[in-house]
C-alpha cells in the first residue's frame, strides 16, 4: 500500500496535482503559452509552432485537455483548442494563497 493513493487527499489537492502534472512538460507549457498569446481557438497552427511531430503534439494536447487546462471543440475535420480559464483561475488562486501565506509568515525557517 503506497503513500500516494489519491483517496487519502482532498478533491482540491487531487485537482491541483492533476493540473500541475499536466504542466510538468516543457512542450505543454509552450502549448499553453502559445494559446494564451494567440488569444483564440487554434485548430492546426500548434504543430507549426513546436519542434515536435504532429502525433507528439496531439498527445500533449490530449494530456492538457484531460487535465482540464484546455478545451477542444470539433470544427469540421479539426479540433480547435483554447485555454480553459476556470483551470487557470484554480491555479492562480492556489498559488496566490500559498504566496500570501508565505508573505504573512514571519518565521524565517531554514
Residue pairs with C-beta under 8 A, 6 or more apart in sequence:
6 14
6 17
9 17
15 90
16 90
16 91
16 94
18 67
18 68
19 67
19 68
19 69
19 87
19 90
19 91
20 91
21 67
22 28
22 63
22 64
22 66
22 67
22 69
23 29
23 32
23 69
25 60
25 63
27 50
27 52
27 56
27 57
27 60
28 60
28 63
28 64
30 49
30 50
31 46
31 50
31 57
31 60
31 61
31 64
31 70
32 64
32 69
32 70
32 83
34 42
34 46
34 49
34 50
35 42
35 46
35 70
35 81
35 82
35 83
36 83
38 45
40 82
41 73
41 80
41 81
41 82
42 80
42 81
42 82
43 75
43 78
43 79
43 80
43 81
44 78
46 57
46 61
46 81
47 54
47 57
50 57
52 60
61 70
61 72
61 79
61 81
64 70
65 71
65 72
65 81
67 87
68 84
68 86
68 87
69 83
69 84
69 87
69 88
70 81
70 82
70 83
70 84
71 81
71 82
71 83
71 84
72 79
72 80
72 81
73 79
73 80
73 82
74 80
